[in-house]
Amino acid sequence: MPHTLPPALAVPLAELALRELAQAGFGEADATGRTEAMIVADALGAPAALFAVDPDTGGLVSDATAGWASPGPIPVEGALLEALRGPACVPLAPVPDALAATGVGGGLAVRIGTTHRPLALLAVLPPDARAFGPDARAFLLAAAAALHARFALDDTRHALDESQARALAVLETTVDGVLTIDERGTIESYNPGAARIFEYAADEVIGQNVTVLMPEPYHSEHDGYLEAYRTTGVRRIIGIGREVVGRRKSGATFPMDLAVSEVSLPGGRRLFTGFVRDISERRLLEREVLRIAEAERRRIGQDLHDGLGQELTAIGLFVRNLARTLDAEGSGAAADARQIVEMLDGADAHARGLARSLVPVELEQNGLEAALGRLAERAAALYGVAVTAATDGSGPAEASALTPDAASNLYWIAQEAVSNAVQHGRAAAISVHLVRGAERLRLRVEDDGVGFGGTLHGGGAFAPDAPGDDTLDPGVAAPARPVDHRGMGLRIMHYRAHLAGGALDIRSGARGGTIVTCTVPLRGTGFSV
C-alpha cells in the first residue's frame, strides 16, 4: 500500500517535483528558486546534500548542499557504498570518516539511478545521530525518484544530442547525396553532398517535389510509382537500389546509383531516405576501358588480316605451285600437296573471318542496320542456324540519330546475344530486330533456345524466374551475379547499354527461348557525360 505523506512533507515534495519537471522541460529553468538540497533540508529539518558520482574516480562530488559545507570529493565507503548498491534508504551508521570530519553525526542516504548505473546520491546529514521515521524515509525515496526521472531524461537527451550531432556530421561531410522525402514525394531534408551533385541549394528544393531532380520520363512517372506503392505495397526500388538518371539544376542529366530506405514514424507516417552517388566519372572510365578494348580488338583484327592472313595466302600460293610441279612430275606426293592447299585455304578463310568479326567494317561503312544484316549472314554460315535481321519503324535513320559509340555498342551487344543464343541456349532460330522510334531505338534479339532461367533488369539486377512465370517482383532482385559462366558477358552487355545511354533487359520468353532488349535514346537525349 502506498505511503501517504503528511502535508508538511507532501508540499515540499510537490515543490521538488515541480522543480524537476521545469528542469526536464525547459533546461536551466527554476520554478522554485531553491535547490534540491534546500528543499530536502527544510522538509526534514537537517542539512542535506546532493552528490554526483564522478565517472572517472567513482567518488562523490557535492552538486548542491544546504546547511553543510563539503570538504571536497567524498570516498565511497561504508554506508555510502551500501546506499549506491541498493534502492533503499540506508542509515549513515557508522558515519563515514570523510563525513564525520565535517561534523555529521548520522543521517540517511538514498541512491538516484540503478544498480548498474548509479547517477547520484541524496543524503540528509544532521550533526546528531537522530532517528528518521517512515515518513522521512518515504519522502526521501520519493524525492530520489523525482530526481532519477529528471537525471535519466537529461542523460537520454544528452545521448540523443550527441547521436544527432554525429549523424549530422556524417551527413554534412559525406560526398554522397542524402535526402529524405515524405509519402507525397516532398523533399524534407537535403545534405551538402546532394547540393554538390544536383547543383541546387537546400532552400531551393526543400518543400519541392523530388521530381525536380529527375529528367523525363522519370519526372512524370515518379508520383505514379509512389501512389502504386501506397496502394499495393509493391516495391520498385525501396530496399533494392539501382542505377537511374538524375537531372542537375543546369538541366544536364547524369547516371547515378540510388538506394532508398523506408522508415516508419510514430503516427503511421512514412519517410523515405535516398542515398545518391554520381557515377559519371565511373561511366567515363568504363567508356575509356571499352574504347581501349575496341582499339585492341581492332589491332588484333588488322594483324590477323594483314599479318597472318597475308602469310597464309603467300604460303598457299607457294604450295599450289609445288602441287602443280609434283603433279606434272607424276609424283605420289602431289595428292598430299593438294590436301595441304585445301587446308591452307580453310585456315586463311577462318583467319579472315575472325578478322572481319573483330573489325566490323560494315558498321563503319554502311551503318548499324547493314552491319546487323551482315552479322546475321555470318552467324548463320558459322553456326549453321537460322539467323535473320530486320529493321522497321518510322523514326529517323540510325546513322544520323545515333552516336558512333552507341552504334558500336549496340552491334557488340547483338553479337554477344547471338553468340550466347547458340553456345548456351542451343537455339535453332534467332531473330535480330531493330525498331526505329521517334525518340528511341530498340534492339531486340530473340531466340528459340532453352531460355535464360532468370531476369536481368535494367538496373543490373538478376534473379531466377519462378517456374512457369516470366514476371518477377523487383523486391526480391539481387545484384547481377549469374551462376553460370555467361556472367561476364552479361555484365559487359549491361555496361555497353549504359554507355550508349540506354538500358538492357534480358529475360526468358513467354514460349521459351531468351529475349534480349536494349533501348537507347537518339542523339541529343542521352547522358550528358
Summary of the structure (lengths in Angstrom):
residues: 529
radius of gyration: 40.6
end to end distance: 76.5
largest distance: 141.1
contacts: 1640
relative contact order: 0.06
helix: 47%
strand: 21%
